[in-house]
Amino acid sequence: MQTFRAIVIGTLNLVAVLFFLASLVIGGAAGYLHGGEIAGGLGLSVDLPAPVYAAAGVVIGWVAASVVLGLLFVLIDIQDGIRDLHRDLTRKPE
């Protein structure tokens, strides 16, 4: 049981790292390629160079990934705590 749990935790950590990196790359690429259009859609009338938009996209991707993964790990921790509590309550007294 412990080996399986370690495999699941390792896989979840790998998926989290890959999601985090993908969010940074996609945010940076979207900012670099479409930063002016996004700024215009938000009503901003500044014209900045593409690397500035790329940096903003990376920051936004970092924040979004942190929120999503933070929520995911909190929910997994809550579920694990509930499972442990249920196991303790349903255990037969010795």
Buried (B, 14 or more C-beta within 10 A) or exposed (E): EEEEEEEEEEEEEEEBEEBBEEBBEBBBBBBBBBBBEBBEEEEEEEEEEEEBBBBBBBBBBBEBBEEBBEEBEEEEEEEEEEEEEEEEEEEEEE
